[in-house]
């Protein structure tokens, strides 16, 4: 399949090829950032049951699929089990703004389902990406950032008490450029988003990074990396964005999100393998099916999420897809 030009909010393999080509010219930036990688991080990870948690950006799942495809192409003999249980609208802080979703439902709180997730899935490693929703798209406020800190600490304690390890990812960027009508007041009505919200996310990211420096947490700072990637692109294309709605990254944004994980685990991009495109297609199909099945199995409080097939059936189908993907590498 030949790489084509174009863009998409949801990953397609030909368009993903284009994003790889695009980020070749960001190699210098990423190489510098790669020097900050902790030498203590196992490469690849020793854990086999890996769980991703997060909000709707993780639910999209593209960066999760990029990581799994890279593991398969580079380590086809290691049977990693990777599950994505990201949930749209969710916070780790437990906060929700008045009138969220038109008043239909408050934002789900991770803590409501976390015990069930850990008991039923029993992960060895959790990779958690929260923050985007936790500031409620409002200016920085001590009560909101305190709730975020409390939620992260609670998440970390529960994961570690279960016997698993946890890696924290800082949130992706918020980009007001493509949504000017939603960050400025119109006709006397309040804006949906605070225009400086990316700085709020920066404060949340800085706190997480401080925990790494002060307490030895494993924190991979994709927020500031994404900021740098966005600034680099806008040097030649002032209208460039990773997120046409200001929040949810397109395939290029998910590629940047995957970057810290790939580098820390010393993985090469799956598309560098001659059969990498086919592997990525299979992984995406498998990831969507397992995500929906696990979300249904564990349960949650987010209306409107598609129900998955029964988990035993999904796992049986996933095993066949996994074997098909690995067979392409041998």
Rosetta blueprint (number, residue, H / E / L):
1 X L
2 X L
3 X L
4 X L
5 X L
6 X L
7 X L
8 X L
9 X L
10 X L
11 X L
12 X L
13 X H
14 X H
15 X H
16 X H
17 X H
18 X H
19 X H
20 X H
21 X H
22 X H
23 X H
24 X H
25 X H
26 X H
27 X H
28 X H
29 X H
30 X H
31 X H
32 X H
33 X H
34 X H
35 X L
36 X L
37 X L
38 X L
39 X L
40 X L
41 X L
42 X L
43 X L
44 X L
45 X L
46 X L
47 X L
48 X L
49 X E
50 X E
51 X E
52 X E
53 X E
54 X E
55 X L
56 X H
57 X H
58 X H
59 X H
60 X H
61 X L
62 X H
63 X H
64 X H
65 X H
66 X H
67 X H
68 X H
69 X H
70 X H
71 X H
72 X H
73 X H
74 X H
75 X L
76 X L
77 X L
78 X L
79 X L
80 X L
81 X E
82 X E
83 X E
84 X E
85 X L
86 X L
87 X L
88 X L
89 X L
90 X L
91 X E
92 X L
93 X L
94 X L
95 X L
96 X L
97 X L
98 X L
99 X L
100 X H
101 X H
102 X H
103 X H
104 X L
105 X L
106 X L
107 X L
108 X L
109 X E
110 X H
111 X H
112 X H
113 X H
114 X H
115 X H
116 X H
117 X H
118 X H
119 X H
120 X H
121 X H
122 X L
123 X L
124 X L
125 X E
126 X E
127 X E
128 X E
129 X E
130 X L
131 X L
132 X L
133 X L
134 X L
135 X L
136 X L
137 X L
138 X L
139 X L
140 X L
141 X L
142 X H
143 X H
144 X H
145 X H
146 X H
147 X H
148 X H
149 X H
150 X H
151 X H
152 X H
153 X H
154 X H
155 X H
156 X H
157 X H
158 X H
159 X H
160 X H
161 X H
162 X L
163 X L
164 X L
165 X E
166 X E
167 X E
168 X E
169 X E
170 X L
171 X L
172 X L
173 X L
174 X L
175 X L
176 X L
177 X H
178 X H
179 X H
180 X H
181 X H
182 X H
183 X H
184 X L
185 X L
186 X E
187 X L
188 X L
189 X E
190 X L
191 X L
192 X L
193 X L
194 X L
195 X L
196 X L
197 X H
198 X H
199 X H
200 X H
201 X H
202 X H
203 X H
204 X H
205 X H
206 X H
207 X H
208 X H
209 X H
210 X H
211 X H
212 X H
213 X H
214 X H
215 X H
216 X L
217 X L
218 X L
219 X E
220 X E
221 X L
222 X H
223 X H
224 X H
225 X H
226 X H
227 X H
228 X H
229 X H
230 X H
231 X H
232 X H
233 X H
234 X H
235 X L
236 X L
237 X L
238 X L
239 X L
240 X L
241 X L
242 X L
243 X L
244 X L
245 X L
246 X L
247 X L
248 X L
249 X L
250 X L
251 X H
252 X H
253 X H
254 X H
255 X H
256 X H
257 X H
258 X H
259 X H
260 X H
261 X H
262 X H
263 X H
264 X H
265 X L
266 X L
267 X L
268 X L
269 X L
270 X H
271 X H
272 X H
273 X L
274 X L
275 X L
276 X H
277 X H
278 X H
279 X H
280 X H
281 X H
282 X H
283 X H
284 X H
285 X H
286 X H
287 X H
288 X H
289 X H
290 X H
291 X H
292 X H
293 X H
294 X H
295 X H
296 X H
297 X H
298 X H
299 X L
300 X L
301 X L
302 X L
303 X L
304 X L
305 X L
306 X L
307 X L
308 X L
309 X L
310 X L
311 X H
312 X H
313 X H
314 X H
315 X H
316 X H
317 X H
318 X H
319 X H
320 X H
321 X H
322 X H
323 X H
324 X H
325 X H
326 X H
327 X H
328 X L
329 X L
330 X L
